[in-house]
């Protein structure tokens, strides 16, 4: 069985927090972890129902109306204050059930979807109970931040991890569906497609991804007509093209804030792609599950580091990547310190644990939240390039096991 082989490649006693998890085994139970994530979802959703204003969930719900009535998805509406809708027309169509539901029901359902999807994806990974528990527990604070903002990042990270799981289980069409869904929620979700290179049926995956992503993109034509859909996609592309000012928690914004470097987004993103792709040249490592898991963690961090529109709630994706990196990284003082720094500076620094004045005058302006990820992403790439001694090779032929 593939699961047994993969669990042996990452001993549970080497998982961060293994002693605590062994002392309290109920922390590792999938039922407890799913319940915890459900509680987080409701704790974020219920107060949001009583908050005044027009939030992210309202923007998502109203996008379906704008899609159906033919008005532009990507423009401001005076009676709908807030940010622009920045997702695909397919995402707007998918919000139909949430428009039809009363908000008091739709908002908790949306929050539960974004909480339980990553819990399900991680619990489907071929890892020990201790490893899965650590990943989910380590990511709880950052997930809660995203849930409080009613964002879709929980769903995106679930689809990206789910793509990895489906490919590992030799289900390329399922993986293609998940990539297509991730792409239509947030463009960078398509980065998970690179994981197919490790698997024999990559051609099937690529063809299925093209067909499914295209089919999902054409679905809104059922309510807009073909010409109307073309107009909506033109608006989407125009919005993406003009939305180039970086947030300071992205690498682009960080370099500007800290060093006064105003480099074009495309230059840094192309360089980032080259660095992310470099480990793929180590074909002899493709058969090592731990190596592939580290590559997944690198991809999850990469989409946050090099996304010029990264916001604080987006970091839940990177923190799942950090947790995955830690599961594979050999135990050491350095690993413990890096994990502690990431948890404190990335997760806790944007919460009420840190005094409000300190957050406003130091943490946010200096993008402190992003610093650990900027350190851990290149470290994960270095590990992929350098390798480690004594790692088991799950497949001597250089292909992922199926």
C-alpha angles and dihedrals in degrees: 000000000000093000094058093049093049094048089055090054091061109037112215092227089064094056113111110263092018093147093052092047091048091050092050105031092173087074088069096053112114089219091058094046093048090048091050091052091047090052090050090051094052092042088058098040103046097057089045089061089064098043115106121231138049111295137182094278090054090052090051094048095047092050088074091057092049090049093052097044092048097241118138116280093204105057136083121265116205093219092047106061118189139066126335120268104255104176131098125275087249089061090051089054090049089058090068094101091050091051092049092049119076110257093245087064102030097054096055090045090052091049092048090050091054092048103041096042094067090042089055093045094051093045089055092058118108093245135116119272089251093054093048091047093051092050093051097042094046091052098047099097094048091045090052090053090054092045091051088057090049089232129158096234094107090057092046095052089046091054092048093049089042089056089056091048094048092050091048088053091050095248102133096166092053089048090051091052091052092049091050092051092047091051093053091050097046123357094227090061087085088073087085088071090078088073090075092077090079094060135076096229095055093126091058089048094051094047092046091047091053093048097043096044090049093047092050089049092053096047094089088064085080088074103023104037120234097282092047091051092050089053091051092050091050088054090049093051091046091051092049091048094053096040095082105123106113125230113234094244091064119084090252094053092041093056089050095049097043103032106014091243112150101188122170112264092231093057093055093041092052090049089048091052090051092051092045091050096047096083090056087075088071093083092163089068096054092093092059111097093202090054092050090048090052089051090054089051089051091052092050091052093042095059089057098042095050100035103103090203095053112144132188094267090053091068092081086080092054093045092056085052091051091051091050090049090052093052090060099034112097114251112269142138089257092056092050093048094047092049092049092048091048092049094048101039100034103034108022098035092072095048133081089266085085115061113259094238092052091050093050098044102034118008099048101036092048095042091234089163091067100047099086091050091051087056099042098047096061088041090056090049091049090052090051092050097042100038124199134263119251098019114146117242108222094197124024091198092068096247128113114257119254 
